[in-house]
Amino acid sequence: MVDNATQIDLAWLVGKMRIGVTAGASAPEVLVQSVIDRLKECGAKSVRTLEGVEEHVAFPLPKGLSKFQTAGSSSQSNA
């Protein structure tokens, strides 16, 4: 498990023919892409997406913060 692409240890890749990358629903796509880009820099020849169950998960703001988002959104739309 890595928090960013720079944490990939090249020793992990020695002798490997295939490497799988998975991410949780809360992982930003930019993080996943940076890991894939780093693996390509390290010699990955191809990348393919395998079928799986695609989840559409929304993470609502806590109640105390959601009223600020609504207020901020309406003031920005009037600008």
N, C-alpha and C positions, 0 to 999 in steps of 0.2 A: 504494500500500500504506500502510495506517495501523495504528498500534498501539492507537488508541482513537478514539472518535467526535469528540473535540474537534480532531483533526488534519485533519478534512475542511475543505478550503479552498472557500469559497463561490464563488470564481472558477471552480472546476472545473465547477460546475453550470450556469453561465450558458449559455443557448441549448440545453441538452440536453433531449431528449424522453424518453429512457430511460437508466437507469443500472443496471448490473449489479453485484451484490455476490456475491463468492465467498469461501470461507474454507476453510482446510486443516482436516484432522481434529483437529489439536491446538488449534484456536481455540475458546475457550469460547463456548457459546451466548449467554451474557450479553453478550459483546463484539459478536457479530453483531447481536443485538437492539438494542444501543445505537447501532450504526451505522445501522440501519434507522430507529430513532426519530429520530435526528438528521436523516436525509434527509427524514423527514416534517415535522419542524420547519422545514426549509428549503423546503418547498412540494411535496414528493412527494404526489401525489393518491391513488395506489394502490400496493399491493405484492402481488406474486404469486410463488408458488414454482413454479419450472419443474422438470419431471421431469429426473432425472439418475440417476447410479449412486450409491445410498446406500451408504456404507461403514460398517462396524462395526469400528472399530479400537480395540484395547485397548492401553494403554501400561503394561506391568507395571513395578513399582518395581525398582530395581537389587537384586541379591541381598542386599547388605549392609543394605538398608533394609527389605526384605520381612519379615525375621524380627522387626523391631521392630513392624511393623504387626500381625503375628499375635499377638505378646505383648501389645501394647496392646489389641487387640480382645478377647482373652480376659479381660483384667483388667477391661475396661469392662463386659463382659457379666455378670460376677459381681457388679457393684456394684448 
